[in-house]
C-alpha cells in the first residue's frame, strides 16, 4: 500500500493530498530518508511524520487489504512509537 494512502486511511492526515504534500516536502521519513508518496509500505517499518502541530513516529504493524478502514480497527495496523507536540 502506498504511504500516502496509508496515512490517510489511518487518520494521520485528513486527505491523501495532504499526505502527498507531506511526502513531497520531505516530512515523511523512513530511516532518515524522505519517502515519495508512492513508496510501498511493508509491515515493521517505522515512519517519522512531521505534522504541522507535532512530530510522530509510527510503526506499521500490518497493511490493510482494502481501501477503507473503520476507525475502531485502525489500532490493528499501526502504533504510535512517540509523539512530540510542537510549540
VENLINNOR-V399211 format. One record per residue. N is the residue number from 1. RES is the residue in three letters. PSI is psi in whole degrees, -180 to 180 (* if undefined). Layout:
n/res/psi
N/RES/PSI
N/RES/PSI
This chain:
n/res/psi
1/UNK/139
2/UNK/146
3/UNK/-37
4/UNK/-39
5/UNK/-40
6/UNK/-46
7/UNK/-38
8/UNK/-47
9/UNK/-32
10/UNK/-3
11/UNK/12
12/UNK/-40
13/UNK/158
14/UNK/-31
15/UNK/160
16/UNK/-34
17/UNK/-39
18/UNK/-43
19/UNK/-40
20/UNK/-43
21/UNK/-39
22/UNK/-44
23/UNK/-46
24/UNK/-29
25/UNK/17
26/UNK/35
27/UNK/3
28/UNK/118
29/UNK/151
30/UNK/114
31/UNK/33
32/UNK/-6
33/UNK/137
34/UNK/146
35/UNK/145
36/UNK/154
37/UNK/-26
38/UNK/2
39/UNK/128
40/UNK/116
41/UNK/152
42/UNK/155
43/UNK/143
44/UNK/-12
45/UNK/146
46/UNK/119
47/UNK/139
48/UNK/119
49/UNK/121
50/UNK/95
51/UNK/165
52/UNK/-35
53/UNK/-14
54/UNK/159
55/UNK/131
56/UNK/140
57/UNK/121
58/UNK/138
59/UNK/124
60/UNK/117
61/UNK/-39
62/UNK/152
63/UNK/125
64/UNK/146
65/UNK/-26
66/UNK/-174
67/UNK/13
68/UNK/149
69/UNK/128
70/UNK/146
71/UNK/-40
72/UNK/-21
73/UNK/-5
74/UNK/-36
75/UNK/-20
76/UNK/-24
77/UNK/-22
78/UNK/161
79/UNK/148
80/UNK/116
81/UNK/-41
82/UNK/155
83/UNK/129
84/UNK/117
85/UNK/141
86/UNK/144
87/UNK/*
